């Protein structure tokens, strides 16, 4: 958006000033979202980490949600507790700055059968 100011000075001098203002939002940036374990057992848990920043240096507020399971904690690192049912679960984080700009990202974590019910899962959260 451009603004134009008109300034009339004595002796019939006319000066015009122009300035360009950016109306582009400065939303937070999510650099990375990951889980300690991508696969967990029913009722197991995994830590979820969100690395985010704000171009303006504003304070960030993290809001977590998921298609199943529950969370412990707040902020950029939370623990996700898996539900009892097998399947893929989408974990979403919304990062908001003090101006109200929001960025979102999603991570998928799978709930898998425990060892003994299938071949072992050495990278599963318990």
N, C-alpha and C positions, 0 to 999 in steps of 0.2 A: 504494500500500500504506500503510495507517495503522498506527501503533504507539501503544500506550497504556502509560504507566508509572503504577504505583501507589506512592505514598510515604506511609507511615504515620509520623506524628510523635508525640512524647509528648503527653499530655493528650488523647488520642483525636481528634486532628486528622487528617483524611483529605484528601489532595490527589491529584487525578488530572490527569496531563499527557497531552495528545494531540499527535502530530506526524504530518504527512503527508509521505511520502517518495515521490519520483518514481522509478519504475523504468524510465522511458522512456530508450532509448538515445540517445546524442548522436552519431549517425553523421556522417561528413564530408559536405559538400555540394559537388556538382560544379556550378559555375556555368556552365561552357561547355567544350565540346570542339570543336575545329575543325582543319581542315587548310589549309595554305598553298594547295594545289591539290586540288580535288575530283575532278579527272580527271588521270590520269597515263598515260604510255606504258609499254609492257612494259619491265621492268627500270629504269623511272624511279623517282623518289623524291619525297616530300613531307614537310614538317615537320608533326607533329601536336602541338597544344598543348592541355593540360588545365588549366583554371583551377578550383581547388578550395580549400575552406577547412574548418576544423573549428570548430564552435560553442564547444568547450572550449579552443581554442588548442593542441591536441595536434599533435605532429609527424605529417606525412602520408607514407605510403609508396605509391608508384605502381607498379602492375603492368600491363603491356601484353600483349595477345594479339590475334591476327588469324586470319581464315579462310584466309589466304594471305600470302605475302611474309615479310619479316623486319624486325627493328628494329635501329637503332643508337642507343645511349644509354639513359639511365635518367632517372627523375624526371618532372617535369611537361611537358617538351618532349623528343620523340624524333623520329628520322627513320624513316619507313616506306619500305622498298624494295619496289617492286612485283614480283610474279611475272611470268613471261613470257606468261601466259594472259590474254585479255580477260575482262572481267566485273566484277561488283560484289564488293567485299571489305569485310567487317565488321571494324572495328578497335574493340576493347574495352579500356576502362581500368577497373581496380578501384583505388579509393582507400581505404586503411586507416589508421586512427589507432592510437595506442599502446594503446588499450583493446581493440582487436580489432574495432571497428565498421567495416563495409565498405559502400561505395556503388559502384555500377557504372553505366557509360554506354557507348553504342555510337555509332560514326560510320561511315558508308558512303563508301568511295572507289572510283571506277571506273577500271579499266584499259581504255584505249581505243586504237584504231588510230592509228598515227603519221601525221603529215601526209604527203601524197603517196599514201597508201593510202585516204584519204577526205578530205573537206573539212577544212581546217585547224582546229586547236583552239588558240586563242590563250591559253587559261587552263590548259593542261596542263603538268604537271611532267615534266621530262626525266630 
